[in-house]
Amino acid sequence: MLATVLGLTGGIAAAIIGAWAALHARRPPKSQVELVDVTIAPPSDTATRPRDVSPVLDVKVRNTGGQSAVLKRLVVRVHGAVRCGSMFSSMRLTPYRAIWVGAVLPVSATYDAEIPPPEDAGAHRAVIDLSQVVAQGEADRFEVRLGMKPTFDTYAYALDLEIVYDGNDRVMTSPRVAVVFPQHGFVYSADQIRTAISSFLEETRKVRDAIDTEMAERELPVPDWDSAPPRCRADLPDGLVSVDGNAALFSSGGHGVYEVTEAFWDPKRAITSHLQSFERMYRELIEITVGAGVADDVLTESLPRAETTLAQLPLLYEEFGVPTAADVEPVGRPADARQPAELMAEILDRDDDPSARESAFQELRSRIRARDEGTFWFLGRLLTGEDDASAWAARIGLGRMPNASSAAELLEEFLRLRSPDDPDSFNVRRDLAIRRGDQDAASAAAALGSVLGDATRTLGPEHPDTCATRVELFHFLMEAGDMGAAATVAVDIVADHHRTVGPDHERTFGFRHNLGFCLGESGDHRGAVEVFTELLGDAMRVLGPDAPPTLDVRHELARWRGRAGDAAGAAAEFAEIVPDRIRVQGPDHPHTLMSRHNLALWTGEAGDATGAATAFAELVVDRRRVLGPEHPDTVKSARALAHWREQPGPHRHTVQ
């Protein structure tokens, strides 16, 4: 009997196990994406690749699982970055300034990952949506172009890739990758650095000779450059062309075609700073390259030279007789006075009390306005990122500091005083003003207005940098609520776009639309009607009557017609717009609901309170269904419904 039971039990267990095995056999294992390779390669659609475009990552993956894998997202994570000076940046060690303008390189690729400059790249994550399916047992390949801003320097990055796939967000991570941009050699030998320093000293001597000659011609005593050299601009007489430069002479080739830099006043400090910048750059470069599983060929080839140059830098300090740390107290400042770096740190300190921050701000501002040599030297280094203080500039740029706006304001004023007509400074001043806009749009607009004035005077009103500044100024004026000033600037922007991209370009249409909006919001309702009437004719001709931008123009024209006093005309136009919105964009589209709101409003304003209430009652039901009962647009329509049911009369503040 027991044997019978055991036999029966064993048979049942065997059947269960067999059924489970059969079921498991019919249900294949999950997908499993593995990285086959990631290389740094040219784009697949070009036969040759210019060496100054952004690097491209060639990614190959394989699905070794039992189901298809859906690749959902790619995350490019930056773990380290360094800005290495090109031959242009090494020429920052110069006693005077030159003027040049760089070009802009557009970014385009199958997948684009925008990578910021090194000083802003700490812990950066570029997230890209993927839309690829890798079948069971198959492989796939795609390219990721690392979009970087154009530069005369060289950027080196350590990064890796995360590929997120399938519905449960499984993750595959690549080895560390080291890339460089632009794609060319950039590490300089000790001999090249020595040549640059020697050239700097020779150019410094020429500037000193020019000062001596000019002062002798004016029958003034020449400076004692060996024993008691002048240490700042205030130590020399006013009006020296050899110091301040003369813009009228730029095309003549005569004397005074330069403006001396901070390096001129203290050559030894400048040389020390220059050597320290190479030391920092090459240490970080070696760390990025050695720690990578996949390294750019340019980086690999540059590594031995960087190691050799780094080993030889101590000899250059000794050869030129400069200290290994620029710690000499600037001349003319009391011994117990705080350094500019201390003041800037206090301004940016989130834990310090407001009165101390304000005191530091005012003290640093007074030094800037007095053209204090030590302050100018420090702020110049801060902006060029030549020492550890560059971390402050990065934190300001990312908007992480509570008082970043104040720091940006000081830096902008420093640049404006140091080099108001230097085109190289305009983009930096514009960027600083934009950073200030994160906290104070009106302040950013004021700063951009100053930049626009200087750029217009120096570069001309039609220069690309001038036009770009004008666009930024317009946006911050709108954000600050100064619609009248924004409309004035928009007139010039429309003219810029007419000239550069043509009257029928979408950007030209966009700013004409903005112009009409700003005119209306500033109180010029009839001016807005005129702008939108003219724009509608062009939109119908270029885009067609059913294009969404054309419908938007019709909406704005009807709205401002009503605000200008023609309620019946506005109601009639919205009665035609709503059916077209429903047909083209659908009944639940936000713009369709917005036009229905305006139709109901102007129906009431034209005298039909009952019709308005009926239309609003229907709209509230739809907005609650589509947007939810707490959405601001739903609440606004509900309030309008209550008004037209209970108190028929003007209700213009609900206009959308």
LUMKEMAR-360763 format. One line per field, with one value per residue (C-alpha): x, y, z; residue in one letter. Coordinates in nm, 4 decimals. Example, Ala and Ser with C-alpha at 12.3 -4.5 7.8 and 13.67 -1.06 7.14 Angstrom:
u = [1.2300,1.3670]
v = [-0.4500,-0.1060]
w = [0.7800,0.7140]
res = [a,s]
REM end
This chain:
u = [0.0000,0.2787,0.4620,0.1492,0.1122,0.4787,0.4570,0.1507,0.3132,0.6320,0.4347,0.2496,0.5777,0.7351,0.4356,0.4547,0.8275,0.7784,0.4994,0.7167,1.0057,0.7815,0.6397,0.9900,1.1006,0.8143,0.8950,1.2356,1.4697,1.4729,1.6719,2.0350,2.2141,2.5924,2.8407,3.0447,3.2610,3.2725,3.5221,3.5951,3.5362,3.4344,3.0632,2.9597,2.8018,3.1190,3.4185,3.6544,3.6206,3.7518,3.9776,3.8004,3.4528,3.3150,3.4161,3.1779,3.1337,3.0646,2.8635,2.8065,2.5768,2.4491,2.1358,2.2352,1.9011,1.5895,1.3661,1.3984,1.5452,1.4075,1.6792,1.5106,1.7714,2.1384,2.3048,2.6466,2.8070,3.1082,3.3491,3.6294,3.7299,4.0140,4.0591,4.4061,4.5455,4.5922,4.8680,4.6152,4.5560,4.9276,4.9566,4.7510,5.0964,5.1319,5.1827,4.9062,4.5742,4.4928,4.1429,4.0012,3.6599,3.5917,3.3409,3.0501,3.0424,2.6890,2.6129,2.4243,2.4320,2.2111,2.2155,2.3479,2.4827,2.5514,2.8648,2.9423,3.2915,3.5162,3.4578,3.0804,3.0991,3.1375,2.8982,2.7175,2.4637,2.3411,2.0225,1.9232,1.6014,1.6673,1.4178,1.5876,1.4948,1.7639,1.6179,1.7065,2.0605,2.1142,2.3588,2.3065,2.5242,2.4673,2.6701,2.6638,2.8092,2.9391,2.8284,3.0750,3.1027,3.3669,3.6929,4.0525,4.1487,4.1381,3.8857,3.9593,3.6839,3.6549,3.3051,3.1064,2.7777,2.4711,2.2238,1.8796,1.6620,1.3294,1.0310,1.2035,1.4867,1.7733,2.1121,2.4328,2.7400,3.0405,3.4052,3.5470,3.6100,3.8597,3.7981,3.9513,3.8101,3.9219,4.0921,4.4509,4.7738,4.7756,5.0479,5.3413,5.6995,5.9123,6.0936,5.7685,5.6671,6.0145,5.9776,5.6411,5.7802,6.0861,5.8596,5.6496,5.9583,6.0745,5.7329,5.7286,6.0654,5.9297,5.6311,5.8633,6.0815,5.7718,5.6755,6.0303,6.0293,5.6904,5.7756,6.1106,5.9311,5.7023,6.0086,5.9030,6.1370,6.1419,6.0534,6.3207,6.2183,6.4925,6.4753,6.1331,5.9119,5.5549,5.3190,4.9836,4.8364,4.8208,5.2012,5.2341,5.1044,4.7616,4.7276,5.0143,4.9259,5.1864,4.9890,4.6256,4.6284,4.4650,4.1805,4.2387,4.5790,4.4697,4.4803,4.7925,5.0476,5.1801,5.2515,4.9805,4.7988,4.7637,4.6315,4.8660,4.7422,4.7788,5.0773,5.2739,5.2796,5.4205,5.5936,5.7305,5.3893,5.2468,5.5148,5.4520,5.0793,5.1472,5.3679,5.1205,4.8411,5.0431,5.1254,4.7574,4.6386,4.8837,4.8350,4.4586,4.5143,4.7342,4.4777,4.1944,4.3916,4.5474,4.2158,4.0223,3.9414,3.9024,4.1110,4.1141,4.4176,4.5108,4.5131,4.7147,4.9715,4.9897,5.0382,5.4199,5.4737,5.2560,5.4533,5.7847,5.6771,5.5429,5.8780,6.0648,5.8485,6.0544,6.3565,6.1570,6.0652,6.4364,6.5482,6.3259,6.3862,6.0220,5.8673,5.6608,5.3662,5.2331,5.2021,5.3596,5.1317,5.0335,5.2069,5.0112,4.7721,4.7869,4.9405,4.6271,4.3845,4.1875,4.2856,4.0356,3.9987,3.8873,3.6315,3.4895,3.4707,3.2776,3.0382,2.9627,2.9449,2.5920,2.6437,2.7855,2.5549,2.4092,2.5795,2.9250,2.8468,2.7289,3.0438,3.2654,3.0647,3.1043,3.4761,3.5474,3.3386,3.5324,3.8599,3.7328,3.6284,3.9667,4.1305,4.3263,4.6028,4.5791,4.2020,4.2221,4.4855,4.2735,3.9493,4.1285,4.2499,3.9048,3.7476,4.0178,4.0192,4.3937,4.3855,4.1631,3.9392,3.7926,3.5684,3.3884,3.3186,3.1800,2.9512,2.8338,2.7591,2.5551,2.3541,2.4334,2.5529,2.2973,2.4779,2.5989,2.4142,2.6236,2.9469,2.8434,2.7582,3.1089,3.2760,3.0716,3.1679,3.5332,3.5273,3.3467,3.6091,3.9116,3.8255,3.5004,3.5857,3.7409,3.5190,3.6538,3.4940,3.1454,3.0442,3.1793,2.9876,2.6751,2.7118,2.7590,2.4470,2.2494,2.3698,2.2421,1.9058,1.8543,1.7845,1.7043,1.5706,1.5663,1.9318,2.0249,1.8398,2.0278,2.3631,2.2741,2.1723,2.5229,2.6816,2.4562,2.5617,2.9332,2.8939,2.6934,2.9577,3.2557,3.1301,2.8399,2.4639,2.4599,2.7444,2.6318,2.7434,2.5475,2.2385,2.2734,2.2956,1.9849,1.7877,1.8971,1.8065,1.4593,1.3916,1.4990,1.2982,0.9922,1.0706,1.1098,0.7705,0.9005,0.6901,0.7311,1.1111,1.0849,0.8699,1.1289,1.4051,1.1811,1.1516,1.5309,1.5353,1.2731,1.4897,1.7923,1.6032,1.4700,1.8292,1.9920,1.7387,1.4683,1.1159,0.9485,1.1729,1.0067,1.2305,1.1297,0.7643,0.8286,0.9710,0.6982,0.4548,0.6511,0.6473,0.2679,0.2329,0.4628,0.2819,-0.0509,0.0774,0.2306,-0.1120,-0.0836,-0.3745,-0.4245,-0.0536,-0.0836,-0.3810,-0.1778,0.1180,-0.0947,-0.3054,0.0072,0.1579,-0.1591,-0.1401,0.2190,0.1468,-0.1453,0.0775,0.3859,0.2514,-0.1064,-0.4389,-0.4250,-0.0721,-0.0761,0.1313,-0.1274,-0.4062,-0.2077,-0.1780,-0.5545,-0.6116,-0.3876,-0.5399,-0.8924,-0.7858,-0.6217,-0.9084,-1.1340,-0.8943,-0.8900,-1.2669,-1.4227,-1.5845,-1.8287,-1.5472,-1.3431,-1.6389,-1.7026,-1.3370,-1.3176,-1.6389,-1.4437,-1.1184,-1.2664,-1.4009,-1.0656,-0.8794,-1.1032,-1.0526,-0.6739,-0.5587,-0.8411,-1.1116,-0.8932,-0.5846,-0.4892,-0.5009,-0.8473,-0.9690,-0.8021,-0.9797,-1.3115,-1.2512,-1.1961,-1.5031,-1.7181,-1.5600,-1.6065,-1.9552,-2.0402,-1.8523,-2.0493,-2.3719,-2.4791,-2.4359,-2.6537,-2.4493,-2.1296,-2.2553,-2.3637,-2.0254,-1.8321,-2.0438,-1.9498,-1.5851,-1.5515,-1.6697,-1.4099,-1.1271,-1.1960,-1.1851,-0.8698,-0.6706,-0.8145,-1.0280,-0.7315,-0.5566,-0.5283,-0.7064,-0.9929,-1.0247,-1.0179,-1.2997,-1.5028,-1.4708,-1.5767,-1.8804,-1.9825,-1.9447,-2.1558,-2.4259,-2.4521,-2.3157,-2.3260,-2.0793,-1.7167,-1.4797,-1.1649,-0.9142,-0.9931,-0.8623,-0.6083]
v = [0.0000,0.2406,0.1569,0.2336,0.5739,0.6581,0.5579,0.7710,1.0695,1.0333,1.0220,1.3419,1.5180,1.4040,1.5310,1.8703,1.8990,1.7962,2.0519,2.3255,2.2332,2.2405,2.5787,2.7149,2.5873,2.7708,3.0972,3.2211,3.4066,3.7855,4.0031,4.0678,4.3600,4.3476,4.6033,4.4688,4.7764,5.1526,5.3376,5.6955,5.7199,5.9561,5.9808,5.6932,5.9232,6.1182,5.9994,6.2357,6.4083,6.7551,6.7434,7.0307,6.8768,6.7160,6.3556,6.0739,5.7564,5.4416,5.2103,4.8398,4.6248,4.2649,4.1070,3.7655,3.7076,3.5234,3.8237,4.1441,4.4378,4.7903,5.0535,5.3468,5.5940,5.6714,5.8673,6.0217,6.0830,6.3143,6.2097,6.4572,6.7330,6.9749,7.2746,7.2636,7.5737,7.5822,7.7898,8.0748,8.0386,8.0074,8.3511,8.4821,8.5427,8.8736,9.2321,9.3604,9.2491,9.1508,9.1325,8.8310,8.6768,8.3011,8.1138,7.8952,7.5242,7.3775,7.0350,6.7596,6.3774,6.0701,6.1175,6.4402,6.4688,6.8277,6.8444,7.1759,7.3276,7.1638,7.4261,7.3571,6.9809,6.8441,6.5462,6.6458,6.3951,6.4207,6.2123,6.1014,5.9228,5.6122,5.4352,5.1129,4.7464,4.4770,4.1395,3.8157,3.7120,4.0219,4.3117,4.6832,4.9885,5.3605,5.6785,5.9500,6.2871,6.4803,6.8352,7.0890,7.4635,7.5947,7.6829,7.7741,7.5688,7.1900,7.0069,6.6621,6.4588,6.1343,5.9901,5.6712,5.5589,5.4114,5.2336,5.1873,4.9204,4.7387,4.8287,4.7597,5.0032,4.7592,4.9309,4.8484,5.0687,5.1124,5.1361,5.4861,5.6728,5.9586,6.2010,6.5254,6.8184,6.9516,6.6486,6.7676,6.7721,7.0231,6.9334,7.1698,7.0824,7.2640,7.4292,7.5668,7.7014,7.8522,8.0215,8.1685,8.3078,8.4497,8.6136,8.7597,8.9093,9.0521,9.2062,9.3454,9.5079,9.6637,9.8095,9.9507,10.1040,10.2628,10.4111,10.5418,10.7020,10.8670,10.9995,11.1332,11.3111,11.4707,11.5648,11.3409,11.1192,10.7629,10.4811,10.2830,9.9397,9.7584,9.9062,10.0703,9.9700,10.1018,9.8367,9.9691,10.2233,10.4940,10.4895,10.6418,10.9729,10.9886,10.9977,10.7645,10.6127,10.3422,10.2237,10.2918,10.2331,10.4453,10.3003,10.5564,10.4008,10.0392,10.0662,10.2805,10.0401,10.3142,10.3092,10.2456,9.9630,9.7730,9.7968,9.6624,9.3668,9.2858,9.0656,9.3726,9.5214,9.2091,8.9813,8.7368,8.6778,8.6297,8.3742,8.1836,8.1763,8.0604,7.7710,7.6717,7.6544,7.4082,7.2048,7.1801,7.1050,6.8244,6.6567,6.6395,6.5313,6.2395,6.1351,6.1368,5.9386,5.6766,5.6081,5.5359,5.1979,5.3574,5.6630,5.8915,5.8322,6.1987,6.1640,5.8424,5.9981,6.3130,6.1294,6.0775,6.4405,6.5625,6.3470,6.4776,6.8417,6.8046,6.6655,6.9591,7.2437,7.2838,7.3702,7.6499,7.8017,7.8038,7.9267,8.2335,8.3011,8.2950,8.1480,7.8338,8.0159,8.3628,8.4749,8.8226,9.0841,9.3432,9.6771,9.9665,9.7704,9.7665,9.4492,9.3613,9.4188,9.1152,8.9581,8.9770,8.5986,8.6280,8.8928,8.6849,8.3781,8.5798,8.7103,8.3531,8.2061,8.0729,8.0550,8.4020,8.6774,8.9201,9.2276,9.0668,8.9656,9.3169,9.4650,9.2338,9.3166,9.6922,9.6627,9.4521,9.6850,9.9890,9.8174,9.7387,10.0993,10.2165,9.9798,9.8108,9.6077,9.3062,9.2891,9.3134,9.0391,8.8063,8.8613,8.8120,8.4722,8.3872,8.4431,8.2606,7.9667,7.9666,7.8509,7.6771,7.9817,7.8614,7.6372,7.9520,8.0542,7.7064,7.7224,8.0691,7.9392,7.6503,7.8833,7.6858,7.9765,8.1874,8.5115,8.4188,8.7155,8.9572,8.7860,8.7973,9.1670,9.2414,9.0393,9.2168,9.5585,9.4520,9.3545,9.6729,9.8872,9.6849,9.6479,9.8187,9.7957,9.4493,9.2203,8.9163,9.0432,9.0990,8.7323,8.6876,8.9942,8.8671,8.5270,8.6911,8.9014,8.5892,8.4221,8.7206,8.6713,8.3490,8.5665,8.9132,8.9571,9.3373,9.3445,9.1096,9.3335,9.6404,9.4628,9.3354,9.6864,9.8026,9.5188,9.5965,9.9614,9.8741,9.6003,9.8311,10.1020,9.8699,9.5905,9.7646,9.7090,9.4211,9.2122,8.8581,8.9127,9.2384,9.0667,8.7777,9.0254,9.2023,8.8749,8.7978,9.1517,9.1096,8.7891,8.9365,9.2546,9.0358,8.8330,9.1549,9.2748,9.5781,9.5112,9.8587,9.8312,9.4707,9.5869,9.8503,9.5878,9.3436,9.5958,9.5804,9.1998,9.1666,9.3874,9.1671,8.8550,9.0165,9.0887,8.7598,8.4794,8.6539,8.7847,8.4437,8.2489,8.0900,8.2865,8.6111,8.5118,8.4223,8.7622,8.9442,8.7480,8.8525,9.2143,9.2132,9.0484,9.3020,9.5952,9.4658,9.3942,9.7417,9.8960,9.9591,9.7345,9.8915,9.8543,9.4852,9.4506,9.6100,9.3764,9.0607,9.1660,9.1999,8.8807,8.6816,8.7626,8.6399,8.3296,8.2324,8.2769,8.0941,7.8385,7.7876,7.8424,7.5177,7.5502,7.5760,7.8990,8.0524,7.9534,8.1104,8.4373,8.4366,8.3796,8.6733,8.9024,8.8302,8.8722,9.2103,9.3224,9.2638,9.4446,9.7363,9.7749,9.5566,9.2836,9.1790,9.1472,8.9378,8.7065,8.6626,8.5759,8.3267,8.1656,8.0858,7.9905,7.7295,7.4930,7.5162,7.4357,7.1326,7.0090,7.0611,7.0160,6.8187,6.9097,6.8500,7.0399,7.3154,7.5800,7.4655,7.5005,7.8415,7.9656,7.8338,8.0329,8.3490,8.2792,8.2530,8.5666,8.7918,8.6548,8.7918,9.1181,9.1648,9.1553,8.7897,8.6976,8.3863,8.2571,8.3226,8.1304,7.8367,7.8245,7.8478,7.5703,7.3350,7.4434,7.3844,7.0242,6.9622,7.1362,6.9349,6.6162,6.7087,6.9213,6.8318,7.0391,7.2178,7.3317,7.7143,7.7228,7.5152,7.7447,8.0526,7.9213,7.8215,8.1750,8.3213,8.0889,8.2112,8.5710,8.5417,8.3465,8.5894,8.9291,8.9833,9.2569,9.3258,9.0455,9.1152,8.9938,8.6336,8.6860,8.4202]
w = [0.0000,0.0955,-0.2240,-0.4216,-0.2544,-0.3033,-0.6651,-0.7201,-0.5436,-0.7433,-1.0657,-0.9796,-0.8899,-1.2143,-1.4085,-1.2352,-1.3004,-1.6615,-1.7099,-1.5559,-1.7844,-2.0893,-1.9887,-1.9225,-2.2626,-2.4306,-2.2397,-2.3589,-2.1205,-2.1055,-2.3400,-2.2470,-2.4126,-2.4100,-2.5337,-2.8237,-2.8746,-2.8422,-3.0572,-3.1517,-3.5234,-3.8054,-3.9000,-4.1229,-4.3847,-4.4689,-4.6646,-4.4893,-4.1567,-4.0767,-3.7753,-3.6014,-3.5672,-3.2541,-3.1746,-3.2656,-3.0603,-3.2645,-3.0349,-3.1145,-2.9007,-2.9163,-2.7693,-2.6296,-2.4545,-2.5633,-2.6425,-2.8436,-2.6520,-2.6803,-2.6360,-2.4605,-2.3422,-2.3688,-2.0879,-2.1513,-1.8097,-1.7743,-1.4972,-1.5617,-1.8030,-1.8628,-2.0910,-2.2463,-2.4089,-2.7833,-2.9355,-2.9313,-2.5577,-2.4870,-2.6395,-2.3481,-2.2057,-2.3870,-2.2718,-2.4992,-2.6479,-3.0051,-3.1544,-3.3382,-3.3946,-3.4027,-3.6187,-3.5059,-3.5908,-3.6050,-3.4556,-3.6413,-3.6057,-3.5715,-3.1937,-3.0431,-2.6876,-2.5904,-2.3744,-2.1998,-2.1735,-1.9109,-1.6419,-1.6587,-1.7187,-1.3656,-1.3184,-1.6411,-1.7787,-2.1373,-2.1732,-2.5244,-2.6183,-2.8282,-3.0519,-3.1563,-3.1225,-3.1161,-3.2067,-3.0260,-3.1204,-3.3367,-3.3125,-3.3674,-3.4194,-3.3782,-3.3525,-3.0900,-3.1768,-2.8778,-2.9521,-2.8149,-2.8482,-3.0909,-2.9245,-2.9975,-2.6917,-2.6624,-2.4432,-2.2989,-2.1320,-1.9377,-1.9821,-2.0079,-2.1614,-1.9943,-2.2215,-2.0654,-2.2271,-2.1889,-1.9743,-1.6427,-1.7264,-1.7273,-1.7596,-1.9431,-1.8776,-2.1043,-1.9960,-1.9347,-2.2642,-2.3089,-2.5967,-2.7140,-2.9131,-3.1593,-3.3088,-3.3377,-3.1395,-2.8560,-2.6028,-2.6180,-2.5426,-2.2898,-2.5819,-2.7233,-2.3823,-2.3425,-2.6821,-2.5855,-2.2582,-2.4329,-2.6905,-2.4094,-2.2449,-2.5768,-2.6460,-2.2931,-2.3608,-2.6832,-2.4964,-2.2310,-2.5043,-2.6609,-2.3228,-2.2727,-2.6190,-2.5708,-2.2255,-2.3472,-2.6327,-2.3718,-2.1658,-1.8767,-1.6731,-1.8070,-1.5649,-1.3813,-1.5082,-1.3121,-0.9618,-0.9303,-1.2208,-1.2436,-1.1090,-1.2309,-1.4730,-1.2057,-1.1804,-1.5295,-1.6683,-1.8328,-2.2085,-2.3009,-2.6362,-2.5790,-2.2732,-2.3513,-2.7267,-2.9940,-3.1987,-3.4753,-3.5428,-3.5896,-3.9687,-3.9822,-3.8417,-3.6139,-3.2416,-2.9849,-3.1621,-2.8365,-2.4836,-2.2164,-2.0125,-1.6444,-1.7351,-1.8452,-1.4957,-1.3290,-1.5822,-1.3236,-1.1727,-1.5217,-1.6128,-1.2899,-1.3636,-1.7172,-1.6074,-1.3354,-1.5946,-1.8044,-1.4941,-1.3951,-1.7496,-1.8151,-1.4764,-1.5379,-1.8979,-1.7906,-1.5288,-1.7851,-2.0450,-1.8166,-1.6405,-1.9613,-2.1103,-2.4559,-2.5420,-2.8428,-3.0653,-3.0299,-2.6511,-2.6615,-2.8939,-2.6776,-2.3466,-2.3650,-2.4607,-2.1727,-1.9282,-2.0653,-2.0567,-1.7036,-1.5887,-1.7463,-1.6092,-1.2856,-1.5035,-1.6692,-1.3326,-1.2484,-1.5913,-1.5858,-1.2173,-1.1113,-0.7942,-0.8123,-0.6507,-0.7387,-0.3784,-0.3904,-0.2359,-0.5022,-0.4648,-0.3203,-0.0965,0.2837,0.4227,0.6196,0.3298,0.2144,-0.1143,-0.4052,-0.3845,-0.0212,-0.1116,-0.3974,-0.1731,0.0846,-0.1810,-0.2893,0.0624,0.1188,0.4972,0.5605,0.6807,0.4217,0.5674,0.5284,0.1700,0.0895,0.2460,0.0389,-0.2739,-0.2256,-0.1456,-0.4534,-0.6692,-0.5423,-0.6278,-0.9766,-1.0334,-0.9038,-1.1559,-0.8785,-1.0419,-0.8108,-0.8465,-1.2263,-1.2292,-1.0133,-1.2051,-1.5352,-1.4131,-1.2819,-1.6227,-1.8195,-1.5762,-1.5191,-1.1554,-0.9006,-0.8886,-1.2179,-1.0064,-0.8951,-1.2523,-1.3231,-1.0186,-1.1184,-1.4670,-1.3344,-1.1113,-0.7945,-0.5836,-0.3934,-0.4760,-0.8249,-0.9757,-0.7710,-0.8751,-1.2416,-1.2043,-1.0746,-1.3485,-1.6159,-1.4759,-1.4639,-1.8319,-1.9314,-1.7589,-1.8667,-2.2356,-2.3396,-2.7096,-2.7132,-2.9245,-2.7380,-2.4187,-2.5618,-2.5637,-2.2098,-2.0884,-2.2624,-2.0943,-1.7547,-1.8078,-1.8977,-1.5763,-1.3812,-1.5499,-1.3556,-1.0513,-1.1872,-1.5409,-1.5189,-1.4105,-1.6959,-1.9423,-1.8178,-1.8545,-2.2026,-2.3020,-2.2091,-2.4082,-2.7056,-2.7027,-2.6980,-2.9617,-3.1901,-3.1615,-3.2071,-3.4349,-3.6050,-3.5775,-3.8272,-3.6831,-3.5794,-3.2176,-3.2043,-3.3417,-3.0931,-2.8050,-2.9313,-2.9229,-2.5655,-2.4588,-2.6080,-2.4135,-2.0787,-2.1391,-2.1936,-1.8824,-1.6825,-1.8082,-2.0016,-2.3100,-2.4590,-2.4624,-2.5858,-2.8790,-2.9703,-2.9750,-3.1655,-3.4528,-3.4975,-3.4668,-3.7391,-3.9612,-3.8813,-3.9845,-4.3012,-4.3977,-4.2917,-4.3478,-4.5533,-4.4897,-4.5234,-4.2849,-3.9817,-3.7418,-3.9101,-3.8700,-3.5068,-3.4158,-3.6096,-3.3934,-3.0828,-3.1964,-3.2250,-2.8852,-2.7144,-2.8758,-2.7518,-2.4006,-2.3812,-2.4509,-2.8256,-2.9241,-3.2652,-3.3389,-3.2542,-3.4920,-3.7718,-3.7171,-3.7026,-4.0028,-4.2163,-4.0721,-4.1456,-4.5161,-4.5333,-4.3226,-4.5488,-4.8546,-4.7221,-4.4730,-4.5872,-4.4055,-4.2025,-4.0667,-3.6835,-3.6887,-3.9240,-3.6847,-3.3994,-3.5928,-3.6582,-3.2855,-3.1870,-3.4492,-3.3247,-2.9616,-3.0123,-3.2339,-2.9351,-2.7007,-2.9446,-2.8980,-3.1688,-2.9563,-3.2286,-3.4829,-3.2387,-3.1707,-3.5428,-3.6103,-3.3232,-3.4506,-3.7698,-3.5935,-3.3563,-3.6295,-3.8104,-3.4877,-3.4268,-3.7841,-3.7925,-3.4319,-3.2751,-3.0221,-2.7140,-2.8266,-2.5770,-2.8508,-2.9554,-2.5974,-2.5743,-2.8863,-2.7488,-2.4292,-2.6333,-2.8485,-2.5351,-2.3850,-2.6874,-2.7435,-2.4004,-2.4561,-2.7786,-2.5753,-2.5748,-2.2064,-2.2411,-2.5336,-2.3388,-2.0349,-2.2513,-2.4301,-2.1028,-1.9459,-2.2305,-2.2186,-1.8432,-1.8862,-2.1582,-1.9750,-1.6596,-1.8647,-2.0593,-1.8134,-1.4752,-1.2364,-1.0704,-1.3883,-1.4077,-1.7452,-1.6072,-1.3065,-1.5299,-1.7495,-1.4415,-1.3034,-1.6361,-1.6382,-1.2923,-1.4033,-1.7169,-1.5334,-1.2447,-1.3509,-1.7271,-1.8175,-1.9133,-1.8173,-2.0169,-1.7566,-1.8563,-2.2091,-2.3117]
res = [m,l,a,t,v,l,g,l,t,g,g,i,a,a,a,i,i,g,a,w,a,a,l,h,a,r,r,p,p,k,s,q,v,e,l,v,d,v,t,i,a,p,p,s,d,t,a,t,r,p,r,d,v,s,p,v,l,d,v,k,v,r,n,t,g,g,q,s,a,v,l,k,r,l,v,v,r,v,h,g,a,v,r,c,g,s,m,f,s,s,m,r,l,t,p,y,r,a,i,w,v,g,a,v,l,p,v,s,a,t,y,d,a,e,i,p,p,p,e,d,a,g,a,h,r,a,v,i,d,l,s,q,v,v,a,q,g,e,a,d,r,f,e,v,r,l,g,m,k,p,t,f,d,t,y,a,y,a,l,d,l,e,i,v,y,d,g,n,d,r,v,m,t,s,p,r,v,a,v,v,f,p,q,h,g,f,v,y,s,a,d,q,i,r,t,a,i,s,s,f,l,e,e,t,r,k,v,r,d,a,i,d,t,e,m,a,e,r,e,l,p,v,p,d,w,d,s,a,p,p,r,c,r,a,d,l,p,d,g,l,v,s,v,d,g,n,a,a,l,f,s,s,g,g,h,g,v,y,e,v,t,e,a,f,w,d,p,k,r,a,i,t,s,h,l,q,s,f,e,r,m,y,r,e,l,i,e,i,t,v,g,a,g,v,a,d,d,v,l,t,e,s,l,p,r,a,e,t,t,l,a,q,l,p,l,l,y,e,e,f,g,v,p,t,a,a,d,v,e,p,v,g,r,p,a,d,a,r,q,p,a,e,l,m,a,e,i,l,d,r,d,d,d,p,s,a,r,e,s,a,f,q,e,l,r,s,r,i,r,a,r,d,e,g,t,f,w,f,l,g,r,l,l,t,g,e,d,d,a,s,a,w,a,a,r,i,g,l,g,r,m,p,n,a,s,s,a,a,e,l,l,e,e,f,l,r,l,r,s,p,d,d,p,d,s,f,n,v,r,r,d,l,a,i,r,r,g,d,q,d,a,a,s,a,a,a,a,l,g,s,v,l,g,d,a,t,r,t,l,g,p,e,h,p,d,t,c,a,t,r,v,e,l,f,h,f,l,m,e,a,g,d,m,g,a,a,a,t,v,a,v,d,i,v,a,d,h,h,r,t,v,g,p,d,h,e,r,t,f,g,f,r,h,n,l,g,f,c,l,g,e,s,g,d,h,r,g,a,v,e,v,f,t,e,l,l,g,d,a,m,r,v,l,g,p,d,a,p,p,t,l,d,v,r,h,e,l,a,r,w,r,g,r,a,g,d,a,a,g,a,a,a,e,f,a,e,i,v,p,d,r,i,r,v,q,g,p,d,h,p,h,t,l,m,s,r,h,n,l,a,l,w,t,g,e,a,g,d,a,t,g,a,a,t,a,f,a,e,l,v,v,d,r,r,r,v,l,g,p,e,h,p,d,t,v,k,s,a,r,a,l,a,h,w,r,e,q,p,g,p,h,r,h,t,v,q]
REM end
